[in-house]
Amino acid sequence: MRTPAWILAAAGLAALLGAVLAFTRWPQAQADNSFTAQTPTSPVTWIEVGWAGGDAGPSNGDGRLGRLDGDESAPEGPMSFTVSSFGELFVLDQVNERIAVYGPDGAFLQAIPLPAPTFQDLEVTDSGVLLVLDRLARRSLLLLGADGKMLGEEAIEGEGVPEGGAVTGMFVEPDGVFLEVGHQTRVRLLDRALAKGDRAKRSGRPTGEPGLSLGAALDGAGGAALWLEDEEDGTILAERELVFPREVARIAWVEPDGLGHLVAALHLWTWSAEDPRKVAHEESVILVLDPWLGRLAEIRSPYVATHWEQFREFKVSEDGAIHQLALSEDGVRLLRWRATW
């Protein structure tokens, strides 16, 4: 399997990440290197659609999704996706300049048009407002209704966000919409009412308990680490080392499941013994952790990031479902996993 250069570069960086989780303060750091057993589970395929649009040929407005193979630019597939509290799936099909909407049964419902093909992330609020992020061209966040009507637009660059390209994530929190900057801090762009925010700055990603953040980073030796940090004084309250039989290439995503658990998705690989420049095997490992970063379950997925660029590959729902947007030559699959333990 050919691994794109951007993944190889990312593997050499330690990126701070975090997630929302219920947490009781626990001052003793721990280590656990026993992440080797797989929790038997199989995903449900929510949607499975072919390619249409961009280099895949003309789109006829159905539920198929667009791709660019990047002869003169970076290859792109659907950049991001999210799931509403009503069980609808929204896929950012920026190649076709739209958001594709699917129902809980996987049926294609509608396409919400976008004004440009340069958007890279999206979220949806509990009230159904779509937040669509363009980091590089418009350098703004659009607010759209379900009918595609523009409800507002907010410039993202300013205090706490030196440039749009530094934004690495977007989170809808109880007190506003935050942008993650450089995998290290997050800045409030919009307040709870989706009006212009006060640019409050916090460390890491949210945890659901005020004053706490959660970080994650590669350790430079083939493993990774997670830790809980007091935002006020930087004290590490809990720490967990992650070591696998294969090297951790990157931390793909960390997010809560709404049930008091933390979900971390990791991209693992093994280098070829015949050619050390090539990757012999890749897989995704999805860990479900308790509030103290202890292991509850482990899921293994054969799908990893491909040469088509994605801004977000995973999403965790409030009900504990773990979603993965998997791209292949045949098309796009949205897989839904549920861990058991």
ABEGO torsion letter per residue (X at the ends): XBBBAAAAAAAABBBBBBBBBBBBBBABBBBBAABABBBBBBBBBABBBBBBEEAAEBBAGBABBBBBAGAABBBBBBABBBBBAAGBBBBBBAAAGBBBBBBAAGBBABBBBBABAABABBBBBAAGBBBBBBAAAAGBBBBBBAAGBBAEBBBABEBGBABAAABABBBBBAAEBBBBBGGABBBBABBAAGBBBAGBBBBEBBAGBBGBBBBBBBAGAGBBBBBBBBAAAGBBABBBBBBBABBBABBABBBBAGAGBBBBBBBBBBBBAABAABBABBBBBBBBBBAAGBBABBBBBABBBBABBBABABBBBAAGBBBBBBBBAAEBBBBBBBBBX
